[in-house]
């Protein structure tokens, strides 16, 4: 059996994913963050933005960064089924990344939310954007979610009043390792949508063009030890 035939057998079957329409969010600093869907051409810059955070222990950045790196590489290598990546950029610079996948047509699975620039609720905005993607554009019924930090638990489980799917039979086990799994249903999403989901569409062509080519972060704001300036 040839290499190409073997590769076809290794790749998972894929569902067709509708595109996530780009939007912009005016964050607390007054900057406009463009949120758009990533393609494989963005992978090298995405991975480059993640690598420095693998060594940051604050707020569990290390495990989130390590796992997201592997997930995005798996997406690029066609070793993960139905994965997507969204990036938030300000003037083209990556300020946050989120990813997830479809379990099937009805169920979504949230992977990770990584705020590269802190203090502007970028993580919260991007998490809401991917919930919007699952429940409004992909028309799914619910999304499975876990948290790896106390901040994440407060932001997702408590603020969204998520349903605990790990304490009832049959229990739901998220792919990230058997930690308590929660779900955001369409009903719960509709209750918090007006508070959580922000942004403006369409994005004018000039602003959208700033996000065409992703740029590495010039510094990792408010993440101790990761202030790397370009020269």
Phi, psi and omega per residue, in radians:
X1 nan 2.275 -3.078
X2 -1.298 2.920 -3.108
X3 -1.065 -0.740 -3.129
X4 -1.133 -0.689 3.112
X5 -1.156 -0.693 3.092
X6 -1.128 -0.716 3.135
X7 -1.066 -0.712 3.109
X8 -1.048 -0.646 -3.141
X9 -1.270 -0.482 -3.130
X10 -1.345 -0.479 -3.052
X11 -1.368 2.422 3.136
X12 -1.301 2.693 3.002
X13 -1.156 2.497 -3.036
X14 -2.109 2.472 2.984
X15 -1.523 2.691 3.083
X16 -1.394 2.136 -3.140
X17 -1.723 2.238 3.019
X18 -1.198 2.610 3.131
X19 -1.209 2.566 3.008
X20 -1.569 2.091 -3.118
X21 -1.257 2.261 -3.111
X22 -1.052 2.615 3.060
X23 -2.547 2.975 3.006
X24 -2.227 2.605 -3.135
X25 -2.192 2.242 3.044
X26 -1.447 1.951 -3.063
X27 -1.520 3.097 -2.990
X28 -1.050 -0.453 -3.140
X29 -1.365 -0.177 -3.059
X30 1.650 -0.170 3.103
X31 -1.266 2.686 3.075
X32 -1.749 2.034 3.115
X33 -1.657 2.103 3.057
X34 -1.502 2.291 3.093
X35 -1.967 2.079 -3.131
X36 -2.447 2.826 3.103
X37 -1.392 2.454 -3.136
X38 -1.628 2.743 3.041
X39 -2.138 3.065 -3.106
X40 -1.067 -0.430 3.140
X41 -1.185 -0.290 -3.124
X42 -1.558 -0.118 -2.918
X43 -1.077 -0.762 -3.065
X44 -1.083 -0.666 3.128
X45 -1.274 -0.696 3.089
X46 -1.016 -0.827 -3.138
X47 -1.144 -0.647 3.106
X48 -1.111 -0.585 3.113
X49 -1.276 -0.509 -3.077
X50 -1.429 -0.635 -2.992
X51 -0.884 -0.840 -3.098
X52 -1.083 -0.398 -3.076
X53 -1.450 -0.195 3.119
X54 -1.109 -0.418 3.122
X55 -1.677 0.080 -3.099
X56 -1.666 1.987 -3.093
X57 -1.466 -0.294 -3.101
X58 -1.032 2.255 3.076
X59 0.924 0.573 3.053
X60 1.097 0.484 3.074
X61 -1.035 -0.575 -3.063
X62 -1.069 -0.880 -3.099
X63 -1.249 -0.635 3.099
X64 -1.116 -0.805 -3.135
X65 -1.124 -0.760 -3.131
X66 -1.094 -0.749 -3.137
X67 -1.219 -0.730 3.127
X68 -1.119 -0.680 3.091
X69 -0.982 -0.849 -3.129
X70 -1.132 -0.665 -3.126
X71 -1.156 -0.750 -3.136
X72 -1.215 -0.654 3.072
X73 -1.136 -0.683 3.083
X74 -1.093 -0.675 3.073
X75 -1.093 -0.801 -3.125
X76 -1.113 -0.651 -3.102
X77 -1.557 0.108 -3.131
X78 1.021 0.849 3.096
X79 -2.082 0.145 3.068
X80 -2.281 2.339 -3.118
X81 -1.455 2.288 2.912
X82 1.051 0.696 -3.137
X83 -1.589 2.684 3.047
X84 -2.429 2.797 3.081
X85 -2.383 2.315 3.018
X86 -2.022 2.495 3.107
X87 -2.176 2.520 2.992
X88 -1.834 2.269 -3.123
X89 -2.277 2.562 2.976
X90 -2.137 2.068 -3.033
X91 0.948 0.613 3.111
X92 1.499 -0.262 -3.108
X93 -1.430 2.318 -3.141
X94 -1.164 2.143 3.089
X95 -2.029 -0.131 3.106
X96 -3.051 2.669 -3.128
X97 -2.427 2.433 3.004
X98 -2.327 2.684 3.092
X99 -2.629 2.896 3.124
X100 -3.063 -2.954 3.117
X101 -2.736 2.987 3.035
X102 -1.693 2.214 2.999
X103 -1.274 -0.820 3.011
X104 -2.670 -2.905 -3.072
X105 -1.131 -0.462 -3.047
X106 -1.770 -0.474 -3.017
X107 -1.960 2.286 3.059
X108 -1.900 2.755 3.110
X109 -2.276 2.039 3.075
X110 -1.374 2.278 3.063
X111 -1.641 -1.463 -3.020
X112 -2.417 2.745 3.063
X113 -2.230 2.097 -3.057
X114 -2.190 1.917 3.064
X115 -1.557 2.003 3.129
X116 -1.450 -0.551 3.052
X117 -2.020 2.046 -3.054
X118 -1.681 2.884 3.061
X119 1.645 0.000 -3.114
X120 -2.139 0.185 -3.098
X121 1.041 0.556 3.132
X122 -1.116 -0.724 3.103
X123 -1.049 -0.754 3.140
X124 -1.120 -0.739 3.128
X125 -1.112 -0.733 -3.081
X126 -1.296 -0.613 3.053
X127 -1.075 -0.775 3.109
X128 -1.080 -0.638 3.130
X129 -1.113 -0.700 -3.133
X130 -1.315 -0.490 3.004
X131 -1.152 -0.672 3.056
X132 -1.042 -0.741 -3.137
X133 -1.062 -0.875 -3.123
X134 -1.078 -0.872 -2.901
X135 -1.597 -0.392 3.134
X136 -1.846 -0.724 -3.054
X137 -1.662 -0.613 3.068
X138 -1.588 -0.125 3.054
X139 0.998 0.727 3.114
X140 -1.519 2.851 -3.090
X141 -1.582 -0.492 3.108
X142 -2.842 2.849 3.128
X143 -2.213 2.313 3.087
X144 -1.548 2.364 -2.977
X145 -2.433 2.444 2.965
X146 -2.248 2.877 3.096
X147 -2.166 2.549 3.114
X148 -2.035 0.073 3.110
X149 -2.537 2.710 3.059
X150 -1.004 -0.641 3.098
X151 -1.072 -0.790 3.120
X152 -1.069 -0.700 3.140
X153 -1.094 -0.747 3.121
X154 -1.152 -0.774 -3.064
X155 -1.175 -0.684 -3.039
X156 -1.751 -1.089 -3.005
X157 -1.105 -0.794 -3.059
X158 -1.424 -0.883 -3.045
X159 -1.173 -0.509 3.123
X160 -1.675 -0.053 -3.089
X161 0.916 0.873 -3.066
X162 -1.164 2.675 3.105
X163 -1.481 2.251 3.116
X164 -1.366 2.014 3.135
X165 -1.790 0.114 -3.101
X166 -1.755 -0.038 -3.100
X167 -2.046 0.210 3.129
X168 -2.235 2.708 3.108
X169 -1.712 2.357 -0.069
X170 -1.330 2.366 -3.092
X171 -1.323 2.605 3.075
X172 -1.752 2.289 3.114
X173 -2.054 2.017 3.101
X174 -1.187 2.661 -3.131
X175 -1.121 -0.295 -3.060
X176 -1.445 0.176 2.883
X177 2.158 0.414 3.017
X178 1.465 0.037 3.054
X179 -1.216 2.834 -3.068
X180 -0.919 2.211 -3.091
X181 -1.782 2.311 3.122
X182 -2.077 2.873 -3.124
X183 -2.336 2.429 2.959
X184 -1.793 1.961 3.105
X185 -1.538 2.899 3.094
X186 -1.085 -0.621 3.131
X187 -1.114 -0.790 3.112
X188 -1.159 -0.700 3.129
X189 -1.041 -0.774 -3.113
X190 -1.096 -0.510 3.140
X191 -1.239 -0.572 -3.049
X192 -1.889 -0.081 -3.038
X193 -0.926 -0.820 -3.073
X194 -1.114 -0.474 3.137
X195 -1.515 -0.588 -2.958
X196 -1.752 -0.646 -3.005
X197 -1.648 2.022 -3.125
X198 -2.166 2.986 3.076
X199 2.267 2.837 -3.093
X200 -2.201 2.348 3.033
X201 -2.274 2.616 -0.128
X202 -1.332 2.900 3.070
X203 -1.593 2.251 -3.127
X204 -1.111 2.656 -2.971
X205 -1.034 -0.629 -3.124
X206 -1.152 -0.796 3.128
X207 -1.187 -0.736 -3.129
X208 -1.092 -0.606 -3.120
X209 -1.130 -0.402 3.113
X210 -1.148 -0.373 -3.119
X211 -1.749 0.086 -3.119
X212 -1.057 -0.812 3.136
X213 -1.996 1.956 -3.099
X214 -1.189 2.497 3.113
X215 -2.022 2.564 3.056
X216 -1.165 2.594 3.086
X217 -1.065 2.414 3.050
X218 -1.319 -0.531 3.060
X219 -2.701 2.749 -3.132
X220 -1.793 1.571 -2.927
X221 -1.197 2.246 3.086
X222 1.140 0.378 2.992
X223 -2.028 1.747 -2.998
X224 -0.910 2.346 3.082
X225 1.563 -0.056 -3.069
X226 -2.249 1.144 3.058
X227 -2.041 1.511 -3.031
X228 -1.877 1.900 -3.116
X229 -1.611 2.479 3.042
X230 -1.342 2.669 3.083
X231 -1.991 nan nan
